[in-house]
Amino acid sequence: MNRRGPGLIGAAARTAVVAGTASAVSGRVQQRQQARFAEQEAAQQPTPTAPQPAASQGDDIIGQLERLAALKEQGVLTEAEFEAQKARLLAE
């Protein structure tokens, strides 16, 4: 019998090596892409801003009081709970 190639087992082994190498390369490329995307996303994140001035804090307290009043009107808060929360907000 005259063999010309590596035979069935040799061909299967070569295919396994090629497939394993391709899988490893593909995984490494994917890791690099994910790292690059993470860097780009981090660069696009807005930086934290300074605290808002005191004038807007007064507006915020008014908004919170309005929300508390709405919750009281809906029956979510009792009168006592509303008064306690209102006193807490005004004391800040």
C-alpha angles and dihedrals in degrees: 000000000000117000120200103176141032094279129236098299093046092050091049091050092049090049091051092051092048092047092048092049092048090050092050092048091047091050092050092049090050091050091051091049092050091050091049092049091048090052091049092048092049090051091052095051112109115246118242113269129222118270115278118259121266093257091068090048088062089052088049092053090050090051091049091049090051090051091049090050090050091051090050091050090050090052095245092117127042121226090257093050091048093051092047093051092044091052090049092052094046092048092058 
